[in-house]
Amino acid sequence: MRSPKYHLYLTPDERRTVINSLIDLRNDLILQGKYTDIIDELLIKLTKAKAKRIKVKEV
């Protein structure tokens, strides 16, 4: 059974904040001598993700 896929819709400012937070977390893990493989994979996925424009309807 496959695990479900999730989609995040972020504004450019939110995207920048997430990437900067992941970089900070990665740097902290490096200082502690821990593995950063998962963080590296997330950073790659975030930076390669295509920007998609969607219409948002306000209720």
C-alpha positions in Angstrom: 0.0 0.0 0.0 1.4 3.4 -1.0 1.6 6.2 1.4 -0.6 9.2 0.4 0.9 12.2 -1.4 0.5 15.7 0.0 0.7 19.0 -1.9 1.8 22.2 -0.4 0.7 25.5 -1.9 3.1 28.2 -0.7 3.6 31.8 -1.5 7.1 32.9 -2.6 7.7 34.3 0.9 6.5 31.1 2.6 8.7 29.0 0.3 11.7 31.2 1.1 11.0 30.8 4.9 10.7 27.0 4.6 14.0 26.7 2.7 15.9 29.0 5.1 14.5 27.0 8.1 15.6 23.7 6.6 19.1 25.1 5.9 19.3 26.3 9.5 18.2 22.9 10.7 20.7 21.2 8.5 23.5 23.4 9.8 22.5 22.6 13.4 22.6 18.8 12.6 26.0 19.2 11.1 27.3 20.9 14.2 25.9 18.1 16.3 27.5 15.5 14.1 24.2 13.9 13.0 23.1 12.8 9.5 21.4 15.3 7.3 20.2 13.0 4.5 16.5 13.6 5.0 16.9 17.4 5.2 19.0 17.3 2.0 16.3 15.3 0.1 13.7 17.8 1.2 15.8 20.7 0.1 16.3 19.1 -3.3 12.6 18.5 -3.7 11.6 22.0 -2.7 14.1 23.7 -5.0 13.2 21.5 -8.0 9.5 21.8 -7.5 7.7 23.7 -10.3 5.7 26.8 -9.4 2.0 26.3 -10.1 -0.5 29.1 -10.3 -3.9 28.4 -8.8 -7.0 30.5 -8.4 -8.1 31.0 -4.8 -11.8 31.7 -4.3 -12.6 33.6 -1.1 -15.8 32.6 0.6 
